[in-house]
Amino acid sequence: MPQTHIENIEEHDEDHISEQEAIVYIADLPPSIQDDSQLHRLIESRLEKVFQIKLISIQCYSKLGAGLMRVRNTQIKNRLVEDIKVMLLDLPEGTHCISFSEILEVVSYIVIDTTKEKNDVNLPTAQEIRKRWIELYRGDEPSSCDQISVQFPNIYRIVSTSFDDL
């Protein structure tokens, strides 16, 4: 009977691991678990038990419903993002589905309060808001910054793909 060899994608030369580390974002974290470390342990143990994937690190932000994981290489990242895509978590109140992605968009809104102004206010342009955002967040440029509508010129929608902006 021929013997087959199954290669574990986590077994690689230790010298190359740090060069190949990758980040995978987690979306749709369950709102019922507010303890980030409990969520961390739940996701980590489920990945190990079901998919035999060991994480380098994981950070959960339950209040945002999102998190990020560091994995050993891009093969594991691709497996999570392209093949597995979603994972069920067993919770006391039932199951909850989380998803894995290569990027995570963080949407923020800036509202400039003009209610106390007696005269018309010169509102900043979206480009000026974007420039200030970059100054405040040390060069992390948002992927978009726009006024949401002409009816609400004092509200700006900013889309970022960086957790550092939080």
Phi, psi and omega in degrees: 000128181290143180262133180258150179244121177256121181271129176277124184290353177272347182270102180220166177303125184302332181293336185260352185300312183297329178289332187257000180307146182221157178252136175238131179268147179246129177242164175066037176298145184293130180289344183286341179254108181267348180273107183300323181288327176294318178297317177306308181297320181297312180293315181300313182291324179294318178297319179292315185291313186273319187246000182054041178250123177257133182268151171283313177201162177214139175233128179246139176237083187300327180292334178265346182074024183215167178197182176215150180232144171257128178242165189292331183199173182289337177296317178293317177303311180297323177298315180293314187281320186262325184262304184287310177062311181226158178214138177273137174249134177273115181245160179304326182268006180133197180263154179222137183260124173252159181232156181247139180213163181281328178229161177222122179270129176252119182258126178237152176237135175248125179243122178264119183283115179245009185292332183267000181276134180275328180256167175298139182256136173278105180281148177292154176282164177300324179294322178292321177297315180300315180299317180294322177302313180298320178296315183291324184255033171050051172091353178285108184275129177292151180287335173204155176210118184216151168288138187288329176191166177289336178289332180233071184290350181267005180244127181242138178253124180242128177248125181233155177243026182234130175288341180295338181286348186279000000 
